[in-house]
């Protein structure tokens, strides 16, 4: 049995900057600053993005914690606006639809998500590209924990509960486009498949030692083979 956990941004879809625009708007309205333009969002949880950017703006953790619920609520509201607007054209990435179908229909696989997005943000982004959140039977989200390495154990526990038996860490296969996706599951022995459809190039991803590497997810048969043998 393989629990196949997809990242969202840069892996399943591209939101054309809607997420960053929404977050920067929420940060500016809540803290009066959006954080450095050079700060990279890729692979971070939404909560960690708020913490790290606002630390860089000089705010202490107590202030950040106090305002965290407010900024995240504002972010989710802004995300709905920008995903539905004309300035951001969200799209599913190559090969995603047939790959999800193949994983979902495979008797030895469970389709899931492992993402830094808050759950409600994940639902909104998937909906924007006509992907049904309900088909992902297991999920771990940025709303579950601020630190990404804590998400694979959560996904493992939820998979075990779903299936009614213990799922070992090496039965998790994480598919993502950032070094954080590649490395976050090592504490539980998860496998990782990297895809260079986000903000990180092939060489940088390969330097972190994924179990398999693809330029995109367009070759369903090859990706399925990699999942089975990861």
C-alpha positions in Angstrom: 0.0 0.0 0.0 1.3 3.5 -0.9 -0.1 6.7 0.6 0.6 9.2 -2.2 0.7 12.7 -0.9 0.8 15.6 -3.4 1.9 19.1 -2.7 -0.4 21.7 -4.3 1.4 24.9 -5.4 3.9 24.2 -8.2 3.1 20.5 -8.2 -0.7 20.1 -8.9 -1.3 23.7 -10.0 0.0 27.2 -10.5 -2.1 30.0 -9.1 -0.3 32.7 -11.1 0.7 34.6 -7.9 -2.8 34.7 -6.3 -1.5 33.2 -3.1 1.4 35.6 -2.7 -0.8 38.6 -3.6 -3.4 37.5 -1.0 -0.8 37.0 1.7 1.0 40.3 1.0 -2.3 42.1 1.2 -3.2 40.4 4.5 0.2 41.1 6.0 0.1 44.7 5.0 -3.4 45.2 6.4 -2.5 43.4 9.7 1.1 44.4 10.3 1.6 47.4 8.0 4.3 45.5 6.0 4.3 42.7 3.5 7.8 41.3 4.1 10.8 41.4 1.8 10.1 40.8 -1.9 13.1 38.4 -2.0 11.5 36.1 0.5 10.6 32.7 -1.1 7.3 31.2 -0.2 7.9 27.8 -1.9 7.7 24.8 0.4 6.7 26.9 3.5 3.5 26.6 5.5 1.2 29.6 5.5 1.9 30.1 9.2 5.6 29.9 8.8 5.4 32.5 5.9 3.7 34.9 8.3 6.2 34.3 11.1 9.4 34.5 9.0 8.4 37.5 7.0 7.2 39.5 10.0 10.3 38.6 12.0 12.3 40.1 9.1 10.1 43.2 9.5 11.1 43.4 13.1 8.1 42.0 14.9 8.6 39.6 17.9 6.9 36.2 18.1 4.5 37.3 20.8 3.1 40.0 18.5 3.1 37.6 15.5 1.2 35.0 17.5 -1.4 37.5 18.7 -2.1 38.6 15.2 -1.8 35.2 13.5 -5.5 34.4 13.4 -6.4 37.8 12.1 -3.8 37.7 9.2 -4.8 34.1 8.2 -8.5 34.9 8.1 -7.7 38.0 6.0 -5.5 35.9 3.7 -8.2 33.4 3.1 -10.7 36.1 2.2 -8.2 37.7 -0.2 -7.3 34.4 -1.7 -11.0 33.8 -2.8 -11.0 37.3 -4.4 -7.7 36.8 -6.3 -8.4 33.2 -7.4 -11.7 34.3 -8.9 -10.4 37.5 -10.4 -9.1 38.3 -13.9 -5.5 39.1 -12.9 -4.5 35.6 -11.8 -5.1 32.7 -14.1 -4.8 29.5 -12.0 -4.2 26.3 -14.0 -3.6 22.6 -13.4 0.0 21.6 -14.3 0.8 19.1 -17.1 -0.3 15.5 -16.5 -2.0 16.2 -13.2 -5.5 15.1 -14.2 -4.6 11.7 -15.6 -2.1 11.0 -12.8 -4.6 11.7 -10.1 -7.1 9.4 -11.9 -4.4 6.7 -12.0 -3.5 6.9 -8.4 -7.1 7.1 -7.3 -8.1 4.0 -9.2 -5.1 1.9 -8.2 -6.1 -0.7 -5.6 -2.7 -0.4 -3.8 -2.7 3.4 -3.5 -4.5 6.1 -1.4 -4.7 9.6 -2.9 -3.8 12.4 -0.5 -2.3 15.8 0.1 0.6 17.1 2.0 0.8 20.9 1.7 1.7 24.1 3.6 -1.6 25.6 2.7 -4.3 26.0 5.3 -7.0 23.4 4.6 -9.4 26.1 3.4 -6.8 27.7 1.2 -6.0 24.2 -0.3 -9.7 23.7 -1.1 -10.0 27.1 -2.7 -6.9 26.6 -4.9 -8.0 23.1 -6.0 -11.5 24.4 -6.7 -10.0 27.2 -8.9 -8.6 24.5 -11.3 -11.7 22.2 -11.1 -10.1 19.6 -8.8 -12.3 18.1 -6.1 -10.7 18.3 -2.6 -13.0 15.4 -1.5 -11.2 12.9 -3.7 -8.1 13.3 -1.5 -8.7 10.7 1.2 -5.8 11.7 3.5 -4.4 15.2 4.1 -2.0 17.1 6.2 -2.0 20.9 6.0 -0.3 24.1 7.1 -3.3 24.5 9.5 -2.2 21.3 11.3 1.3 22.5 12.1 3.6 25.4 11.3 6.6 23.2 10.6 6.5 21.1 7.5 8.5 18.1 8.9 5.6 17.7 11.4 3.1 17.1 8.5 4.2 13.6 7.4 3.6 12.1 10.9 0.1 13.6 10.8 -0.6 12.2 7.4 0.7 8.8 8.5 -1.6 8.8 11.6 -4.6 9.8 9.5 -3.8 7.1 6.9 -3.6 4.5 9.6 -6.9 5.6 11.0 -8.5 5.6 7.6 -7.3 2.1 6.7 -7.7 0.6 10.2 -4.1 -0.6 10.3 -0.7 0.8 11.0 0.9 2.5 8.0 4.7 2.6 8.1 6.6 5.8 7.2 8.1 4.2 4.1 4.6 3.6 2.7 4.3 7.4 2.3 5.3 8.8 -1.0 5.5 12.6 -1.1 5.4 14.3 -4.5 6.4 18.0 -4.6 8.4 20.7 -6.3 10.6 22.1 -3.5 13.5 20.8 -1.4 11.2 21.0 1.6 8.9 18.4 -0.1 11.9 16.1 -0.7 13.3 16.3 2.8 10.3 16.8 5.1 9.3 13.1 5.4 12.7 11.7 6.2 12.1 11.6 9.9 9.5 9.0 9.3 11.2 7.2 6.4 8.9 8.6 3.7 9.9 8.4 0.1 10.0 11.5 -2.1 9.4 12.3 -5.8 10.5 15.7 -7.0 9.0 17.5 -10.0 10.6 20.7 -11.5 7.3 22.5 -12.2 7.6 25.1 -9.4 10.3 27.6 -8.5 13.2 25.2 -8.1 15.3 23.8 -10.9 16.1 20.2 -11.5 19.7 20.4 -10.3 18.7 22.0 -7.0 16.0 19.4 -6.4 18.4 16.5 -7.2 20.9 17.8 -4.8 18.5 16.9 -2.0 18.4 13.3 -3.0 14.8 12.5 -4.1 13.9 8.9 -4.8 12.8 9.9 -8.3 12.9 13.1 -10.3 10.7 14.4 -13.2 10.6 17.6 -15.2 6.8 17.4 -15.0 4.1 14.8 -14.3 3.0 14.3 -17.9 4.2 10.7 -18.3 1.6 9.0 -16.1 3.1 5.5 -16.6 6.6 6.5 -15.6 5.4 8.5 -12.5 3.2 5.5 -11.4 6.2 3.2 -11.8 8.3 5.6 -9.6 5.5 5.6 -7.0 5.3 1.9 -6.9 9.1 1.4 -6.5 9.8 4.4 -4.3 
